[in-house]
Amino acid sequence: MYYLSPDLFFPPVSEASWDGILAIGGDLSSERLQLAYKSGIFPWFEDGEPIMWWSPNPRMVLFLDELIVSKSMRNILNRNVFKVTFNQNFRDVISNCQNIERDGQNGTWITNDMIEAYCKLHESGIAKSVEVWQDEVLVGGLYGIDLGNIFCGESMFSKVSNASKVAFIALVNQLKLENYKLLDCQVYNPHLESLGCREIERSDFMKILKSK
């Protein structure tokens, strides 16, 4: 495992451990975060722990044409139960992602320092959000990092059934319109798989990330 110095540097992702941990330490400056995502790396740690940087193998991604929208979700979308906006309430979205209760988790990896770091990236146009509204109340959403050809999803939340799915589908449809190559979902979970995401080799992910 690499221990990062104040210098703006990451080791090659091929040096990551079997479970995906690449490095420890450093900071959450905008410059370091941008370098990390452009290098196929992301921070993931809990409050009170040192900053840990990951590049898992395999990598969970969605090729945009492989999105799965169930019949029940199509019905919900057609009924216009929700309103979707983009980049209107980034801080509220990331704060809800921090505070929402999740099955099997006692705490959150979205620390207060991370919120401030990503809000700063949002002000620079790099971190973006999707908001889902019901009766003018924010009930779901997601946020992530926009690399121009790949969107790196970070977290999503839902206060009512299907709100986070609506955010996810809206994001994918927007990325399709703008000819993005894929949506990076980082690590496997069955919910993402149900939406069409799948695991690919890290080396394949890196080729796509580095391609123009």
N, C-alpha and C positions, 0 to 999 in steps of 0.2 A: 504494500500500500504506500502511495506517495503522500508525503506531508508537504503541503504547499507553502511556499515562501510568499512574501509580499509581491514578488514579481508576477506579472500577468502571464501565467503559463499553466498548461495542462499536459500531462503525459499522453501518449497515444492510447486510444480506447482499447487497443489490443492488450494493454497491460492491466486491465481490470481483473479483479478476482472472479472466481467461478460464479459468485452470486451478483456480480455487477458493480461492486464497489471499486472505484478507480483512485480516489484521492480524499484527503481529509484536510480541513483547515481553509486558509484563504479568507475571503470576505464575500459579501453580497453586493459589491459595487456593480453599477450598470455595465461597466466595461467587462468585468469578469463574467457576469451572467450572459452577456451577449456572446462572448468567446466560447463559453460552455455550450450553449445551445447550437452554435454554428459548428461545434466540434462533436456533436452527438452526445453531450453530457448534460445532466441536470442535477440540481441539489435536492436532497431528500434526507431529512433528519428531524428529530423531535426537540422540543424546547428543553434547554439544559444540556443538550449534546453538542459536540463540535460540528461544524458544517461538514457534511459528507456529500461527495460527488459520485454519481452513478452513470454507468453506461452498460445496461444489461444486454445479455445475449441468451436467448433471442429477444427481439424487439417487437412489441405489439403495435401494429399499425392498421390503418384503414386505407385501402386503395378506394378512392372516392366512388368509383362505379360499382363497388361491392357492398355499398350500404344496403342493409336490410330494413325495410319499413313494413311492419306487420299490418295485416288488414285492420286490426283494431286501432293502430296508430294512424293509419290513413283516414279512418273515420273521424278520429279526434281532430286531425289537421283540417279536414274538410269542413268540420263544424265551427272552426274559428273560435274554439274555446279560449285560446291564449293569444296574446299579442307578443310579438318578438321585436326587440330592438338590438342594435349593435353599439357597443362602446358608449353607452349613456350613463351607466352607474357602475363603473369598474370597481371602485372601493367597496360598494355594497355587495357586489358579487363575491369578491375574494373574502370579505368578512363573513358572509354566509357560508362559504366553503369551509372556513376555519371553524365555525361554531356548530354546524349541522351535526347531529348525532349519526354515527355510522355503525352498522352491525359489526361486532367483533373488534371494535377499536375503542380504547379507553381515552385516548387523547387525539391530538391533531399534530400533523407535521407542518402546518402552516403557522409559523410563529409570527409574532408581531413585527419582528425585524424583516421577515419575508414579505409581509404585507406592504411595509413601507418601500422595500426594494422594488417590488413588482409595480406598485403605484407609480414610482419614479419612471420605470420602463414604460408604463402606460402613457405618462405625460410626454414621452419621447416617441410615441406611436408604435412601440415594439410589442408591448403587452396589450392584448385586446380581450374584450368580453362580449358575451351574448347574454341578454336579459330576457326573461320570460315573465309576462305579466298576466294576472287574472283580476279583473275588476280594479285595475290601477294599482294592484299590490304586487310587489316582486315575489314570485313564488318559485323561481328556478333560474338557473343560469350556469355558465361555465366561463373559464378564462384560460388563456394560454399565450404562447409566444409566437409571433408571426415572423417567419424567416423569408417571406416573399414567394417561396415555392413549396414550402412545407409549413404547416401549422402544428406547433407542439402543444397539445392539450395538457393542461396541468391538473385541473380539478373541476368538478361540477357539483351542484346541489339541487335538491328538490324538496319543496315544502308541501306539495300536493302531487298526487300520482301523475306520472308521465311528464312533468314539467322539464326535468333534465333531458329526457329523450327529445322533447320538442326543441330544446336549445341545441342539442347535438345534431339533429336533422337539419335545422336551419343553418348551422355552421357549415355542414357538408355541402348543402345546396349552394351556399355562397362561394365556398372554395371551388366548386365545380365551375361556376360562372367565371371565376378569375383564373381558371386553368392551373390550379395548384396540383402538385404531384401526389401528395398523400397527407393524411392526418396522423401525426405521431401520438400514440396513446401510451407509450413507455413500457408498461408491464401488463401481463395478462390478468384479466378477470372475466368471469363468465358473463357479466352484464355487457361488457364491450363485445365479447364474442357474439352475443345474440344480435348485435347491431351490424355484424359483418366484419368486425376487426379480426385480424389473425396475426400470428407470430411469423417473423421472418428472421433470417440470420442477420446479426449485427453488421457483418461485412456488406450485405446487400443494402441494408439501411444506409450505411455510410456512403455507398456509391450514389444512391439517389440524393442524399443530402448534399454531396459535393458536386453533383451534376448541375448544369445550367438549364 
